[in-house]
Each structure stands twice: as C-alpha cells, then as structure tokens.
Amino acid sequence: MLTVDMENKENGSLDVKNSVENGRPPDPADWAVIDVVNYFRTAGFEEQASAFQEQEIDGKSLLLMTRNDVLTGLSLKLGPALKIYEYHVKPLQTQHLKNNSL
C-alpha cells in the first residue's frame, strides 16, 4: 500500500507526493464522485466539496472542467473557486496529461 504525503501550502494547495491511498485511485480519471468530494474535503474545502457532489462531478468531469466552469458553474464564492481551479483542478489536469502522454 502506498502512502500519501500531503503538505498544506500557504496558498491553500496541497503538495501531493504520492497520490494513492485515502481510497482514491492514483489517476483522477478513475475517481468516482465521492473521490472528488473527499479530495476537496482533504484539501480544506469542506464547504465547497458539496458542490462537486451536487453537480455529480466525477474524475473524468473534473479533468474536463474549465476555469469558467469552476468559477460560475458550481455557484462557489470567487475566492475559493479561484484557489480550487488554480491550485487543484489545473494541476490535476496537467499531471493527468503528463502521465498519459508518455
């Protein structure tokens, strides 16, 4: 079993060194809705995590989200929405593309 070493940074992002564990598959494309919700709860966005559940955002959907989707489609406050996109959604998308283009 691999472990996750998550470090909370000042900007609200998490430094995920090995993302298996917490019951989530390593590839966000394989995440169920509850995996996405738990990811954002773990990242400190407890209140905002429910929006992903209400909108039924699974891993594949998360990887397809645009900045506009996060800022307007989830009905979140602007500050948390910006952090969620810039420090979580975008890096997950980038990492997914890197891992699948090798």
C-alpha positions in Angstrom: 0.0 0.0 0.0 1.4 3.4 -1.0 1.1 6.3 1.3 0.1 9.9 0.6 2.4 12.7 1.8 0.2 15.8 1.6 1.5 19.1 2.8 -0.7 22.1 3.2 1.0 25.1 1.5 0.3 28.7 2.3 -1.8 29.2 -0.9 -4.3 26.5 0.1 -2.9 24.0 -2.3 -1.6 20.6 -1.3 1.7 19.1 -2.2 0.7 15.6 -3.2 3.8 13.5 -3.4 2.2 10.1 -4.0 -1.5 10.1 -4.7 -2.7 6.7 -3.9 -4.4 6.0 -0.6 -7.3 7.7 1.0 -9.3 5.2 -1.0 -8.7 7.1 -4.3 -7.2 5.6 -7.4 -4.0 7.3 -8.5 -5.4 8.6 -11.8 -8.1 11.3 -11.3 -9.8 10.0 -14.4 -10.8 6.9 -12.4 -12.2 8.8 -9.5 -15.9 8.5 -8.6 -17.9 11.5 -7.4 -17.2 10.6 -3.8 -13.4 10.5 -4.5 -13.6 14.1 -5.9 -15.6 15.2 -2.9 -13.2 13.6 -0.5 -10.2 15.1 -2.4 -11.5 18.6 -1.9 -12.5 17.9 1.7 -9.0 16.7 2.4 -7.6 19.8 0.7 -9.5 22.1 3.1 -12.6 22.9 1.0 -15.2 21.2 3.2 -17.9 23.7 2.3 -17.2 23.8 -1.4 -16.8 20.0 -1.7 -20.6 19.5 -1.6 -20.9 21.5 -4.9 -19.0 18.7 -6.7 -21.4 16.2 -5.2 -24.5 18.2 -6.1 -23.2 18.6 -9.7 -22.1 14.9 -9.8 -18.6 15.8 -10.8 -16.5 12.6 -11.1 -12.8 12.4 -12.1 -13.4 12.5 -15.8 -15.7 15.5 -15.5 -13.2 17.2 -13.1 -10.4 16.8 -15.7 -12.6 18.4 -18.4 -13.6 21.4 -16.3 -12.6 24.9 -17.5 -11.8 27.9 -15.3 -15.2 29.3 -16.2 -16.9 26.0 -15.2 -15.4 26.2 -11.7 -15.9 30.0 -11.3 -19.5 30.0 -12.4 -20.9 26.5 -12.8 -20.5 25.4 -9.2 -22.0 28.5 -7.6 -19.0 28.9 -5.3 -17.6 32.1 -3.8 -15.0 33.6 -6.1 -12.0 33.3 -3.7 -12.4 29.6 -3.0 -13.3 28.9 -6.6 -10.1 30.5 -7.9 -8.0 28.5 -5.5 -9.8 25.3 -6.4 -9.1 25.8 -10.1 -5.6 27.2 -9.9 -4.2 25.0 -7.2 -6.1 21.8 -7.7 -8.1 21.4 -10.9 -5.4 22.8 -13.2 -2.5 20.8 -11.6 -4.6 17.6 -11.7 -5.3 18.2 -15.4 -1.6 18.9 -16.1 -0.4 15.8 -14.2 -3.0 13.6 -15.9 -1.9 14.8 -19.3 1.8 14.2 -18.5 1.1 10.7 -17.2 -0.9 9.8 -20.2 1.3 11.2 -22.9 4.4 9.0 -22.0 
